[in-house]
């Protein structure tokens, strides 16, 4: 790779990077280079919605990160799937379409991220959307990201919705609308042809014909190149040695919550003593780089089914093969959708101002496998619920292992380090059990599966959480804006202390939103791209009915 000159260099072809490259190149004035370490997203496991369960664990699509031994989870190390492919984690995730609660974004503004309240962000959620609901006060039509309801006949949605009232909860027809909590139908980023919608397919593929956009895969960046305190390019790892690519205007890091702080530290921006300990010259002492790491802790609950009614029926080899062929030919059938029965976003205590728990309701066992009559018998039918803590107080960190850019960072999530998180997770588990014990789900759900079926006391539940807690794969906030002295970027995502460098991805969020993070990441990128172009959509006037909800 020669020392070429571009106006903008975007590092990372994930959800944010694809948006940035597409938006910065759309007027044809500036030359934009997008660098992605991974390869193509054309694989069937990625394009087929139900294939995400395979895509997420394929080494060729994944950075294959593991946490350091987690100090409050019995020293366990946990896998953290992150997409190393065009489209990033948005090409291997579960395609769940959520924004979180409006109060999440108002909290960002209250923490110092000026211009990032819900009223400020809502226009960008609407701009990105092509919602099945059509144009309205909360939703957009004609945007790049197609959003559709999960409407499979095999997910037992109506049974879960009918259980809401008996469990003491309300239902809503739109978690992104006037009533942003309760039991609702899940929504997904899947288009009418039954294919995954990622930022790669929604933003980059339509832009590939632009003469001013250069998209390169298989390019891992070692560091940002500076002249003085101004970013002037990046150093790219190649088989022939490091090569420099120059940026005349700005470099944008969109590597994600783990890779963006890693690159900043390799480039001399981060906690000074930590950088010095690895022999890295300090360009700017920024104490917040790699700190404030947040993630949604998740607990699994499973119950034996009283009847063989779960999605396991569809995993008989001939049905699976038929539906795979059906999807390839028509884009329809069971392979063209997520499996979620119901998106449950509720409060586990009356004093809370917004939901603190999400349940990913899955009509299938966690370890489901294809089965062959008379050869490989069908497993027991099991219902599985992922109980997600939406607003953890625990904070982790990302640190260097060495100055070698090819060595992954050391990541400690530090989950359950705060007593309040353990208390909340206990409430969430008890609440989920109460929901599944309510009619009509109780007619389908039998005994809870061992080994923690009898865990009821605080001590027993604490042991269960420490032994089984995992992540929802929603990491954020390691280059946060609006955090006072620990702010890494300003409200336009410019890295504080240097020039010509921005970070645009989930790492800039002050706190993790209360839901799946892919749509919020795309929203952040849309808003940051407008800021770079001197454009700002006017804040929406929130309908009065939301204020009363």
N, C-alpha and C positions, 0 to 999 in steps of 0.2 A: 504494500500500500504506500503510495507516494505521499509526499507532504502537500496534499491538496488544500485548497482554500474554499471554505463555505461561509455563508453568513451565520447559520446556526448549526450546531451539532447537538443532537438529542441522543443521550446514552441510555439505552434500554428500550426495547420494543414491546413493553408490557402495555397495560391498559392506559396509563398516563402518557407514556412515550409515543404510542400510536396517535393519540389525540393531538399531542403537541406537534408532531411532525406534519400531520395532515392539515391542521389549522394554520401553522406558520407558513406553509407552502401554498395555500389555496389561492392567494391573490396573484401568484406568479412573480412577485417582486424579489423575493429572497431565495437564495439557494440553501436547501436544508438537507442535512445528512442524518439519517437514522441508523444507529448501530445497535445490533442485537446479538448477544452471545450465542443464542440458540439457533435452531434451524426452522424449517417450514412448519406451518400448522395444518398442512393438507391431509394429515393422517386420519383414517376413518374413526379411530378412537376419540379424536378431538372434535371432528365434525358431527358425529353421531351423539345426540344429547345423552343417552344412557351410557355411552362409552366413556363418560368422564370417570367412572369408577376404575377403569383400566388406565386411562390417560394419566391420572393423578399419580400412579405408582410406576410409570414407565421411566427408567433412568434417562432415556434420551430426551425426555421433555422436562426434566426436573433438575434443580440444583442439588437435590438430595441432602438438604441440610438436616442436621441433628442438633438438638440443644446440648449445652453442657449439662452435667448432672444437676438436676433441679433440686435446690437445697430444701424445699418444703414439700417435695413430692417423693420422699424416700430415696432421693438421689437418682431417680429415673432419668434417662435420656429419651427424648421424644422426637419422632420424625416431624419435619415441617416442610411438606411439599410446597415448592415455589417454582413457577413455570420458567423453564429455560427454553423458550420457543417463541416464535413470533406471536404476539398477543399476550405473552407472559402468563401470569397465573389466571388471567381471564380466559386462557385457552385450555386450562385443565380443571377449572373449578366446577362447582355444581350449578352454575348459571342462575343462581337465585337472585331475583331482582328486588332489592330493598334499598331504602334510603336511611333508615333509622328514624328517630323521633325528632320533630321540629326543635324541641328543647335542647337536643344535642348540639345543634348549630348555634343557637342562642348562647349556649355555654361557651362555645369557641370565642364568640365576640366578647363575652364577659371576661374571658381570660386574657384579652388583649389582642385577639386576631380581628382587627378592625375590618369591617366590610364582609364578614363571614357569618352573619346571623342567618337564620332561616329565611327571612325575607330577601336577603341578598343572594342566597344560594338557590332558592326555588326557581328563578328564571333560567338558571343553567341546568337544573334537572329537567325542566320543560324543554329547553333547547335541544338536549341530547336525545330525547325520547321520540319514538314512534310507538305510542301506546295503543293497545287494543281498545282502550277506553275513548280514544279520540281527544281532540283539543278541549281543554277545560281549564278552570282556575288552578288545578294542581298538576295537570298532565299536558304533554305536548304530542303533536302529531307531525309526522314527516321528518323527524330527526334521524340521526344515523342508527340509533340502537332500538331495534324492534323488541317490544316487550309483550308477552302473551301470557294468559293464565295457564296454570297446570290443570289440564282437563282430561286426564286419563281415566277411563272407567274402572281401573283396577286399584285405585288408591284409597278407597273407603272414605272419601272426603265428607260426605253427608253425615255419616255416623259420628265423625269427630265434631262437626259443627253442631249437631244435635246434643252432644254431651256438654257443650259450653255452658248453657243456662243451668243445667243440673249441677255443674261444678261451681256455679256462682260467678261466671264470667260472661261478658257481652261478646257479640259478634260484630264484625264490620265488613263492608264490601270493598274497602280500600284502605290498606295500611299506609298508603302514600297520600291520603286525602284528609277529610275533615275529622275523621276518628282514627288516629294512628295507633290504636292498640286494640287488642282483643283476638278473637279467633277469625281467621280469614283464609281465603283460597290463596295458595302460593302463586307467585308469578315468576317467570323465567325469561331469560334472553335467548329466545329461540325464534327463528323466522318462519314464514309461512311454508317454506320448503322443508321444514323439519330439521334445519341445520343450526348448530350453535352460532350465536351472534357474539363475537368478541370484538375488542377494539381493532384487532387486525382485520377482521372481515368488514367491520362497519366503517372504519376510517382509512386504513392503509390500502386495502385492495382497490377501492374506488379511485384512489389517488395515484396509483402506480404509473399511470401514463403521463404524469406531469414531468416536464423536462427539468424543472428546478427541484425535484425530490429524488434523492439517491438513498435507496434502502439496501443495507448490507447486513446479511446474517453471518453467523459464525465469527463475530468480531468481539472479543473481550477487551475491555478498556482497563489499562493498568492504573492510570492516574490522570488527573487534570493537569495541563501544562500552563504555567503562569509566567508572565513577564512582570516583575514586581508583584503587585497584588491584583493584577488583572488576568483573568482566565483568557488564554489565547488559543486553546485547542486541547486535544487529548492525545495520550500515548496509547496505542493499540498493540496488543500482543499478536505477533505473527510468527510463523515457523522460521522466518529469516531474521527474527529479532524485533525489538520494539520500533514502531513507526509512528510518527507524529502527523496528525491531521489538524489543520488550523481552522479556527472560527473567527471571522472578522467582527461579529457582533456579540454572540453569547454562546455559552455551553449550558445545556440543560441536563441535569442528572435526573433520570427517571428509572433508576435501578430497583426501586422498592425499598421497603422498610429495613431490610438487612444490607442490601448492596449499596444504597446511596450513602449511608454513614461510613461504610467501609471505604468507599472511594474517596470521600472527604478526608478521612484520616490518612489514607495512603498519600493524599495530596498535600498534607501538612495542615489540615484544618480539623481541630478537635481538641480534647483535653490535653494541655501542653505536656504534663508529666507523663501521661500515657504514651504520647507520640515519642517523646524523648527516650522512653524505656525501650523502644523498638528501633532507635537510631534514625528516626524521621525528623527532619528539620521542621520546626514549627513556623508555619506561615501566619496562622491566626489561631490564637488560643480561644477555643469555643467549647465551653464546658458542657453544653447540651448535646453535642454530637454523639449519637449512639446511646444516649440516656432516654429516660421516659418511655421505654418500650412497653407497649400495651398489647394485650391479646385477649380474646374471649375464651376463658376456660370452659370446658364442656365435660359433662358427665353422661355416661350411657346408662339407660335403664332398658331392660328387656323382659318381656312377658311371654310365656307360652300361649299360643292361640288355642281357644276352645274348639275352633273349627278350622279346616284347611282353606282359609280365605285370604291369606296374604299373597303378595306378589310372587312368592316362591313358585306358585303354580305356573307362572310364565317362564320359569327358568328350565323347564323340561327341554331337552336338547332340540327336539324337533320344532317346538314352539319358538324357541330362541332363534333357531336357524331361519325359520319362516319369517319371523319379524325382522331379522337383520336384512334378508333379501327384500322384504316389503319396504323397509326404510330406504335401501339403496335405490330401489326403482321408483318409489312414489313419495318418499319423505314423510310417511305416515306410520301409524302403529305404535307399539309400546316402546320402540327404540327412539321415538321422536320427542320424548318428554322426560322430565324429571319424575321422581316417584313420590315426592312429598304429598302427604294426605292433606295437611292443614298447617298453616303458619300461625303459631300461637305466640303472641307477644303480649305479656301481661305483667302486672305488678304482684309481687308475693307478699306485700305488706301495705296496709291502708295509708300509711304516712308518706309514701313515695309520691313524687310528682310526675313520674313517667315509668314505663315498664322497665323492670330490671331482669326479666327472664324471657328467653325465647325457647320454644320447644320445636325442634325439627322432627316432625311426626312422620315416621317411615313405616309403611306397611310391609316390612320385610326384615329379616334378621341381618345383623351387621356382617356376619361371615357367610352370607348366602353363596351357594355354588350351583353350577349347572348340574342337573341330575339326569340319569339314564335309567328308565325302567328295566328291572331285572339285572342291571349291571352295576350302577351306582345309585343307591336308593335316595329317595327324596329326604331331605333333612326335616326335622320338626319345624312346624310353622311357628314363627316368633314375630312379635311386634317389637320394634326398636324405636326408642325416643332419645334424641340428643338434647340434653338440658344445658342451655347456653347462658352463662352469666354475662349480661350486657354491659355493665359499668363497673369493672373491677377497679379496686384501689391499688392493687399491687403493681409495681413498676420493675421492669427488667432492664437489660443493657446489652449493647453490641460492642465488642472490643476486638482489637487486633490480636491475632495469634503471633503474627510476625509481619515484617515489612514486605513479604513476598505477595504480590497481588494475586497470584494463583492459589494461595491458601485461603480457604474460607475463613470468615470471621468467627469469633467465639460468641455464641448467642446464649444468653441466660434469660429466660422468660420470667423467672422468679415468681411463678404463679403461687397463689395462696400464701404469700408472705404476710398478708394483712389479715388479722382475725376477722375483720368485717367481711372479707371475701368468703372465708370458710362459713361464717354464719349465714350469709346470703345463699351460698350453694346448698346448705342444708335445707333452708326454706324452699329453694327451688325444687329439690328432689322430692320433698314432702308434698309440694303443690302438684308436681307432675303425677305422683302416685294417686292423689285425690282425683285428678282429672280422668285418669285411665280407669278409676274405680267407679266412675259415674256412668249412668245409662245414656245411650245404648252401648257405649264402648265396653262396659262391664260384661255385656252378653258375649263379646268376642274375645276378651282378654282373660286369661287364666292366671295361674300362679307366676310370680316373678321368678326369673331365672337365677340360679346360684352364680357366684358364691356369696353375693351380698343381698340376697332376698330378705334375710332377716335383720338387716342393718336398720335400726330404728333410733337408738339413742344417739346423742350428740357424739359420743366417743366412737361409736360404731360407724356413723356416717363420716366422721373425720377420717377414719382409717380407710373407708371405701373411696373417698375423694382422693386421698394421697396415693392410693394404689392404682386408681383407674383414670384419673383426670387426664384429658388430652386437650388439644387446641381446636378451635373452629377455623383456623387458618385465616385470621383477620388481623395480622400484625400492623401496628401503626406507631407514629409519633416519635421516631428516633431523630428527626430533624425538625422539631416542632416550631411552629410560629406562635407568637403571642404568649410566650412563657417567661417574660421578664428577662433577667440576666441569663437565663438558659435558652433564650430564643436562638434558634439556628438560622431561620429565615424570617424576613419581614412579611407584611401582609400581601406582597406581590410575589412571594416565594424567592426573592433575591437573597443569596447567602450573605449574612451580615459579616462585615469585616473585609470583604474582597469585592471586586467588580467583575462584571461579565459572567456571572455564574448564578444559576438558579437550581433549586431542587423542586421537582413537581411530581409527587406521587403520594402514597399513603403516609409516608414518613413525616410530612409537614403538618398533619392533623394534630391539633393540640390534645385531643382525646379521641379514643376509638368510638365511632358512632354505635348506636344501639341496634345493630343489625349487620347483615352481610355487607362487605365493604366495596365490592366492585363498582356499583353505580356511584357511590360517593367519590371514588378515585377518579372516575371519568368526569364527574361534575367539577372536581378540583382542577383538573387539567383544562377543561373548557373555560373555566373562569380565569385561570392563569394565562392561557393563550390570549384571551381578550385583553387582559391587562398589558401584555407585552405589545399588543397592537394598538394600545391606546383606546380600547373600546370597553364600555361598561354597560351592561344591560341594567335598566332601572330596577330597583328593588320592587318586588311584588307587594301589593297591598293585600295582606292576608285576609281572606274572607272572615267575617264576624263569626260565622258558625264554627270555625276552628277555635276561636278564642273561647267559646262557650263549651267546647267539647271536653 
